Amino acid sequence: MPFGYALGKNSYSFGIHRIRIKVHQATVFLGIRSRNILHVPSQFNWGCYDMSPSTYDWSTHSSRLRNGKSELGGLRSIQRNNGLFVLKLICDEHRLSIVNEVGTKQDEIEVDHLHAPFPWCLFVQLSTVGGHASVL
């Protein structure tokens, strides 16, 4: 399964920021990572880029990643295609939250500032060829 990713152009170190993202198709990983830590594809997980300890994200297939480690939970039973999400970065408290506006599901995770130091940037990873998402 091929992976592709994109990093946002903005950096986040303080305050509260909301980013709206529309998922058009495919399994998508939405979250943040430290801008200043090199992102390298995992040689053990089909070349995905989200296994770094500086990455925190949610996938549209009901899992989330904290410190580069996958765990079940988060956004269960969500719509994979044509979903609309709001990713909220609460920098001053080292927290992230996500809301699926289509199904009103939400989840929140705490970010370990030792593994994911500021500045943060938006991280989006697509897991299939032809998949795409849009920042609104």
GROMACS elastic network, one bead per residue, 0.5 to 0.9 nm:
[ bonds ]
;  ai    aj funct       b0    kb
    1    46     6  0.62705   500
    1    47     6  0.84164   500
    1   127     6  0.67448   500
    1   128     6  0.64774   500
    1   129     6  0.83600   500
    2    46     6  0.68755   500
    2    47     6  0.71249   500
    2    48     6  0.77872   500
    2   126     6  0.84624   500
    2   127     6  0.61381   500
    2   128     6  0.59553   500
    2   129     6  0.67689   500
    3    46     6  0.76190   500
    3    47     6  0.64968   500
    3    48     6  0.55146   500
    3    49     6  0.76869   500
    3   125     6  0.68937   500
    3   126     6  0.57163   500
    3   128     6  0.63903   500
    3   129     6  0.77532   500
    4    47     6  0.89574   500
    4    48     6  0.75713   500
    4    49     6  0.79619   500
    4   124     6  0.84941   500
    4   125     6  0.56872   500
    4   126     6  0.53198   500
    4   127     6  0.67498   500
    4   128     6  0.80900   500
    4   129     6  0.84182   500
    5    29     6  0.89191   500
    5    48     6  0.84756   500
    5    49     6  0.72042   500
    5    50     6  0.89873   500
    5   123     6  0.72528   500
    5   124     6  0.55023   500
    5   126     6  0.60311   500
    5   127     6  0.87225   500
    6   122     6  0.80527   500
    6   123     6  0.60298   500
    6   124     6  0.53008   500
    6   125     6  0.64495   500
    6   126     6  0.86976   500
    7    10     6  0.87836   500
    7    32     6  0.85193   500
    7    33     6  0.85771   500
    7    35     6  0.84146   500
    7   121     6  0.64587   500
    7   122     6  0.54717   500
    7   124     6  0.65060   500
    7   125     6  0.88272   500
    8    11     6  0.77435   500
    8   121     6  0.55919   500
    8   123     6  0.64776   500
    8   124     6  0.82376   500
    9   121     6  0.71963   500
    9   122     6  0.78306   500
   10   120     6  0.84291   500
   10   121     6  0.61692   500
   10   122     6  0.75942   500
   11    35     6  0.73150   500
   11   118     6  0.82784   500
   11   119     6  0.55226   500
   11   120     6  0.55437   500
   11   121     6  0.50419   500
   11   122     6  0.80176   500
   12    15     6  0.79543   500
   12    16     6  0.88269   500
   12    17     6  0.80211   500
   12    89     6  0.80948   500
   12    91     6  0.72310   500
   12   118     6  0.70081   500
   12   119     6  0.52206   500
   12   121     6  0.62054   500
   12   122     6  0.87416   500
   13    91     6  0.59347   500
   13    92     6  0.78035   500
   13   117     6  0.87805   500
   13   118     6  0.52953   500
   13   120     6  0.64520   500
   14    17     6  0.88109   500
   14    89     6  0.89721   500
   14    90     6  0.76474   500
   14    92     6  0.54381   500
   14    93     6  0.89585   500
   14   118     6  0.86697   500
   14   119     6  0.86963   500
   15    89     6  0.79410   500
   15    90     6  0.62591   500
   15    91     6  0.54893   500
   15    92     6  0.58762   500
   15    93     6  0.89252   500
   16    88     6  0.69940   500
   16    89     6  0.55298   500
   16    91     6  0.61481   500
   16    92     6  0.76557   500
   17    87     6  0.81276   500
   17    88     6  0.56254   500
   17    89     6  0.50733   500
   17    90     6  0.67175   500
   17    91     6  0.81531   500
   18    86     6  0.63922   500
   18    87     6  0.56866   500
   18    89     6  0.64240   500
   18    90     6  0.88736   500
   19    85     6  0.81338   500
   19    86     6  0.55223   500
   19    87     6  0.50995   500
   19    88     6  0.63905   500
   19    89     6  0.82571   500
   19   122     6  0.86387   500
   19   135     6  0.71600   500
   19   136     6  0.74578   500
   20    84     6  0.71431   500
   20    85     6  0.56588   500
   20    87     6  0.63573   500
   20    88     6  0.87565   500
   20   134     6  0.84229   500
   20   135     6  0.58534   500
   20   136     6  0.52938   500
   21    30     6  0.85002   500
   21    83     6  0.82768   500
   21    84     6  0.58363   500
   21    85     6  0.51822   500
   21    86     6  0.62945   500
   21    87     6  0.76812   500
   21   133     6  0.67169   500
   21   134     6  0.55294   500
   21   136     6  0.57380   500
   22    81     6  0.89000   500
   22    82     6  0.65056   500
   22    83     6  0.57815   500
   22    85     6  0.62961   500
   22    86     6  0.88638   500
   22   132     6  0.87887   500
   22   133     6  0.54879   500
   22   134     6  0.50987   500
   22   135     6  0.64047   500
   22   136     6  0.70424   500
   23    26     6  0.78030   500
   23    27     6  0.85422   500
   23    28     6  0.71870   500
   23    60     6  0.87981   500
   23    80     6  0.74383   500
   23    81     6  0.60160   500
   23    82     6  0.51953   500
   23    83     6  0.51331   500
   23    84     6  0.63103   500
   23    85     6  0.78665   500
   23   131     6  0.84686   500
   23   132     6  0.64868   500
   23   134     6  0.65588   500
   23   135     6  0.89263   500
   24    80     6  0.82447   500
   24    81     6  0.53044   500
   24    83     6  0.69706   500
   24    84     6  0.88990   500
   24   131     6  0.70640   500
   24   132     6  0.57031   500
   24   133     6  0.54817   500
   24   134     6  0.76929   500
   25    28     6  0.80302   500
   25    80     6  0.67663   500
   25    82     6  0.64917   500
   25    83     6  0.85503   500
   25   128     6  0.89742   500
   25   130     6  0.79746   500
   25   131     6  0.51223   500
   25   132     6  0.60072   500
   25   133     6  0.73869   500
   26    60     6  0.83667   500
   26    80     6  0.68392   500
   26    81     6  0.66951   500
   26   126     6  0.70023   500
   26   127     6  0.66840   500
   26   128     6  0.60215   500
   26   129     6  0.82995   500
   26   130     6  0.77485   500
   26   132     6  0.70682   500
   26   133     6  0.88829   500
   27    59     6  0.67179   500
   27    60     6  0.54878   500
   27    61     6  0.64900   500
   27    80     6  0.66025   500
   27    81     6  0.82387   500
   27   125     6  0.85428   500
   27   126     6  0.62285   500
   27   127     6  0.56077   500
   27   128     6  0.70656   500
   27   131     6  0.75212   500
   28    58     6  0.82126   500
   28    59     6  0.55377   500
   28    60     6  0.56239   500
   28    61     6  0.81235   500
   28    80     6  0.82396   500
   28   124     6  0.69698   500
   28   125     6  0.57186   500
   28   127     6  0.63266   500
   28   128     6  0.86834   500
   28   131     6  0.79334   500
   28   132     6  0.79069   500
   28   133     6  0.76736   500
   29    50     6  0.82753   500
   29    57     6  0.60838   500
   29    58     6  0.54238   500
   29    60     6  0.66102   500
   29    61     6  0.88755   500
   29    64     6  0.84687   500
   29   123     6  0.77760   500
   29   124     6  0.55019   500
   29   126     6  0.64681   500
   29   127     6  0.81019   500
   30    56     6  0.83368   500
   30    57     6  0.51346   500
   30    58     6  0.53333   500
   30    59     6  0.62982   500
   30    60     6  0.82906   500
   30    85     6  0.89022   500
   30    87     6  0.77634   500
   30    98     6  0.88511   500
   30   122     6  0.77792   500
   30   123     6  0.60675   500
   30   125     6  0.68514   500
   31    55     6  0.74639   500
   31    56     6  0.55928   500
   31    58     6  0.62857   500
   31    59     6  0.87939   500
   31    65     6  0.89101   500
   31    87     6  0.71505   500
   31    96     6  0.81474   500
   31    98     6  0.86520   500
   31   121     6  0.84905   500
   31   122     6  0.59890   500
   31   123     6  0.51704   500
   31   124     6  0.65318   500
   31   125     6  0.89623   500
   32    35     6  0.87718   500
   32    54     6  0.81859   500
   32    55     6  0.59330   500
   32    56     6  0.55048   500
   32    57     6  0.62995   500
   32    89     6  0.84970   500
   32    96     6  0.86028   500
   32   116     6  0.88721   500
   32   120     6  0.61187   500
   32   121     6  0.54500   500
   32   124     6  0.79875   500
   33    36     6  0.88348   500
   33    37     6  0.81325   500
   33    39     6  0.89154   500
   33    50     6  0.85612   500
   33    52     6  0.84723   500
   33    53     6  0.86126   500
   33    54     6  0.51963   500
   33    56     6  0.62464   500
   33    57     6  0.83896   500
   33   116     6  0.64561   500
   33   117     6  0.86137   500
   33   118     6  0.88832   500
   33   119     6  0.85184   500
   33   120     6  0.54638   500
   33   121     6  0.57380   500
   33   122     6  0.67662   500
   33   123     6  0.61675   500
   34    37     6  0.56824   500
   34    38     6  0.85693   500
   34    54     6  0.55610   500
   34    55     6  0.70368   500
   34   115     6  0.83798   500
   34   116     6  0.52049   500
   34   117     6  0.59008   500
   34   118     6  0.61168   500
   34   119     6  0.59010   500
   34   121     6  0.62849   500
   34   122     6  0.89700   500
   35    38     6  0.78634   500
   35    39     6  0.89159   500
   35    54     6  0.89149   500
   35   116     6  0.88494   500
   35   117     6  0.85192   500
   35   118     6  0.74404   500
   35   119     6  0.58087   500
   35   120     6  0.53861   500
   35   121     6  0.56094   500
   35   122     6  0.87912   500
   36   117     6  0.83567   500
   36   118     6  0.81361   500
   36   119     6  0.73005   500
   36   120     6  0.83373   500
   37    52     6  0.89412   500
   37    54     6  0.72731   500
   37   116     6  0.84026   500
   37   117     6  0.87879   500
   38    52     6  0.89086   500
   39    49     6  0.65053   500
   39    50     6  0.81079   500
   39    51     6  0.89968   500
   39    52     6  0.70340   500
   39    54     6  0.88784   500
   40    43     6  0.89611   500
   40    47     6  0.85328   500
   40    48     6  0.84426   500
   40    49     6  0.60529   500
   40    50     6  0.86506   500
   40    51     6  0.86714   500
   40    52     6  0.77586   500
   41    44     6  0.88786   500
   41    45     6  0.83283   500
   41    46     6  0.82630   500
   41    48     6  0.52127   500
   41    50     6  0.77367   500
   41    51     6  0.78409   500
   41    52     6  0.86975   500
   42    45     6  0.54624   500
   42    46     6  0.68271   500
   42    48     6  0.55077   500
   42    49     6  0.61703   500
   42    50     6  0.79704   500
   42    51     6  0.64884   500
   42    52     6  0.83047   500
   43    46     6  0.65247   500
   43    47     6  0.55718   500
   43    48     6  0.81053   500
   44    47     6  0.71516   500
   44    48     6  0.87229   500
   45    48     6  0.60002   500
   45    49     6  0.88886   500
   45    51     6  0.82981   500
   48    51     6  0.71029   500
   48   125     6  0.79601   500
   48   126     6  0.89828   500
   48   127     6  0.80010   500
   49    52     6  0.71718   500
   49    55     6  0.87977   500
   49   125     6  0.73939   500
   50    53     6  0.83457   500
   50    54     6  0.85201   500
   50    55     6  0.58157   500
   50    56     6  0.78395   500
   50    57     6  0.79395   500
   50    65     6  0.78704   500
   50    68     6  0.62190   500
   50    69     6  0.87704   500
   50   123     6  0.85820   500
   50   125     6  0.75941   500
   51    54     6  0.83442   500
   51    55     6  0.68703   500
   51    65     6  0.80211   500
   51    67     6  0.77958   500
   51    69     6  0.64783   500
   51    70     6  0.82267   500
   52    55     6  0.55067   500
   52    56     6  0.87896   500
   52    67     6  0.67736   500
   52    69     6  0.81708   500
   53    56     6  0.79522   500
   53    66     6  0.73385   500
   53    69     6  0.74508   500
   53   115     6  0.57000   500
   53   116     6  0.70607   500
   54    66     6  0.83154   500
   54    67     6  0.58178   500
   54    68     6  0.66553   500
   54   111     6  0.89076   500
   54   112     6  0.85037   500
   54   113     6  0.87749   500
   54   114     6  0.86751   500
   54   115     6  0.51315   500
   54   117     6  0.76251   500
   55    65     6  0.72017   500
   55    66     6  0.67039   500
   55    67     6  0.59108   500
   55    68     6  0.54905   500
   55    69     6  0.88289   500
   55   115     6  0.84221   500
   55   116     6  0.69736   500
   55   123     6  0.80210   500
   56    64     6  0.75534   500
   56    65     6  0.52345   500
   56    67     6  0.62842   500
   56    68     6  0.67431   500
   56    69     6  0.87372   500
   56    96     6  0.84680   500
   56   109     6  0.83267   500
   56   111     6  0.72538   500
   56   116     6  0.83826   500
   56   123     6  0.86053   500
   57    63     6  0.87214   500
   57    64     6  0.56344   500
   57    65     6  0.51203   500
   57    66     6  0.69832   500
   57    68     6  0.87681   500
   57    96     6  0.88728   500
   57   123     6  0.78155   500
   57   124     6  0.84794   500
   58    61     6  0.84286   500
   58    62     6  0.75698   500
   58    63     6  0.60023   500
   58    65     6  0.61890   500
   58    66     6  0.89987   500
   58    74     6  0.71810   500
   58    75     6  0.76336   500
   58    98     6  0.80799   500
   59    62     6  0.60535   500
   59    63     6  0.55515   500
   59    64     6  0.59794   500
   59    65     6  0.81970   500
   59    74     6  0.87596   500
   59    75     6  0.80232   500
   59   125     6  0.89017   500
   60    63     6  0.74240   500
   60    75     6  0.73998   500
   60    76     6  0.84908   500
   60    77     6  0.89056   500
   60    78     6  0.68010   500
   60    79     6  0.74477   500
   60    80     6  0.55537   500
   60    81     6  0.86830   500
   60    83     6  0.87204   500
   61    64     6  0.89450   500
   61    75     6  0.79197   500
   61    76     6  0.74971   500
   61    77     6  0.79456   500
   61    78     6  0.75003   500
   61    79     6  0.87259   500
   61    80     6  0.70619   500
   62    72     6  0.66101   500
   62    73     6  0.61622   500
   62    74     6  0.62181   500
   62    75     6  0.51374   500
   62    77     6  0.68516   500
   62    78     6  0.73538   500
   63    70     6  0.67860   500
   63    71     6  0.57912   500
   63    73     6  0.53800   500
   63    74     6  0.59725   500
   63    75     6  0.69705   500
   63    76     6  0.77260   500
   64    69     6  0.82292   500
   64    70     6  0.57823   500
   64    71     6  0.55691   500
   64    72     6  0.63758   500
   64    73     6  0.65906   500
   64    74     6  0.60807   500
   64    75     6  0.81447   500
   65    68     6  0.56691   500
   65    69     6  0.52166   500
   65    71     6  0.61456   500
   65    72     6  0.86915   500
   66    69     6  0.53335   500
   66    70     6  0.66318   500
   66    71     6  0.77223   500
   66   109     6  0.78315   500
   66   110     6  0.83569   500
   66   111     6  0.74789   500
   66   112     6  0.85836   500
   67    70     6  0.84843   500
   67   111     6  0.79688   500
   67   112     6  0.74939   500
   67   115     6  0.66830   500
   67   116     6  0.78396   500
   71    74     6  0.86308   500
   72    76     6  0.87898   500
   73    76     6  0.65386   500
   73   107     6  0.85635   500
   74    98     6  0.88637   500
   74   105     6  0.85913   500
   74   106     6  0.72130   500
   74   107     6  0.52481   500
   74   108     6  0.76344   500
   74   109     6  0.88553   500
   75    78     6  0.62769   500
   75    98     6  0.84888   500
   75    99     6  0.83304   500
   75   100     6  0.77778   500
   75   105     6  0.61063   500
   75   106     6  0.62640   500
   75   107     6  0.64553   500
   76   105     6  0.77398   500
   77    80     6  0.88640   500
   77   103     6  0.87079   500
   77   105     6  0.86133   500
   78    83     6  0.80059   500
   78   100     6  0.74257   500
   78   102     6  0.82271   500
   78   103     6  0.66428   500
   78   105     6  0.74453   500
   79    82     6  0.72703   500
   79    83     6  0.57831   500
   79   100     6  0.85151   500
   79   102     6  0.75112   500
   79   103     6  0.75003   500
   80    83     6  0.61623   500
   82   102     6  0.86601   500
   82   133     6  0.89454   500
   83   100     6  0.69681   500
   83   101     6  0.74513   500
   83   102     6  0.60636   500
   83   103     6  0.85554   500
   84    99     6  0.83771   500
   84   100     6  0.59104   500
   84   101     6  0.54528   500
   84   102     6  0.60402   500
   85    98     6  0.67239   500
   85    99     6  0.55001   500
   85   101     6  0.57123   500
   85   102     6  0.78976   500
   86    97     6  0.81358   500
   86    98     6  0.55385   500
   86    99     6  0.52281   500
   86   100     6  0.67265   500
   86   101     6  0.72868   500
   87    96     6  0.72261   500
   87    97     6  0.59251   500
   87    99     6  0.67315   500
   88    95     6  0.84255   500
   88    96     6  0.56392   500
   88    97     6  0.51003   500
   88    98     6  0.60802   500
   88    99     6  0.83828   500
   89    92     6  0.89671   500
   89    94     6  0.79969   500
   89    95     6  0.64351   500
   89    97     6  0.68031   500
   89    98     6  0.89181   500
   90    93     6  0.57713   500
   90    94     6  0.60416   500
   90    95     6  0.51240   500
   90    96     6  0.58417   500
   90    97     6  0.79885   500
   91    95     6  0.63767   500
   91    96     6  0.79888   500
   91   118     6  0.86022   500
   91   120     6  0.87106   500
   92    95     6  0.79771   500
   93    96     6  0.88864   500
   93   110     6  0.82031   500
   93   111     6  0.86481   500
   94   109     6  0.88187   500
   94   110     6  0.59893   500
   94   111     6  0.51278   500
   94   112     6  0.71106   500
   94   113     6  0.68649   500
   95   108     6  0.71602   500
   95   109     6  0.57892   500
   95   111     6  0.54139   500
   95   112     6  0.87463   500
   96   107     6  0.85000   500
   96   108     6  0.56120   500
   96   109     6  0.54288   500
   96   110     6  0.63795   500
   96   111     6  0.71826   500
   97   106     6  0.72070   500
   97   107     6  0.56223   500
   97   109     6  0.63590   500
   97   110     6  0.87731   500
   98   105     6  0.83046   500
   98   106     6  0.54836   500
   98   107     6  0.55537   500
   98   108     6  0.64214   500
   98   109     6  0.89967   500
   99   102     6  0.88147   500
   99   103     6  0.85976   500
   99   104     6  0.62741   500
   99   105     6  0.56930   500
   99   107     6  0.67391   500
   99   108     6  0.89224   500
  100   103     6  0.56915   500
  100   104     6  0.50845   500
  100   105     6  0.51196   500
  100   106     6  0.61452   500
  101   105     6  0.72319   500
  101   106     6  0.86685   500
  102   105     6  0.81072   500
  103   106     6  0.89160   500
  111   114     6  0.87585   500
  111   115     6  0.81010   500
  111   116     6  0.69112   500
  112   115     6  0.55709   500
  112   116     6  0.60317   500
  112   117     6  0.79237   500
  113   118     6  0.75036   500
  114   117     6  0.58618   500
  116   119     6  0.84290   500
  116   120     6  0.75371   500
  117   120     6  0.72013   500
  118   121     6  0.87103   500
  124   133     6  0.82767   500
  126   129     6  0.79468   500
  126   130     6  0.87996   500
  126   131     6  0.62222   500
  126   132     6  0.68366   500
  126   133     6  0.82567   500
  127   131     6  0.72800   500
  128   131     6  0.55980   500
  128   132     6  0.88651   500
  129   132     6  0.87747   500
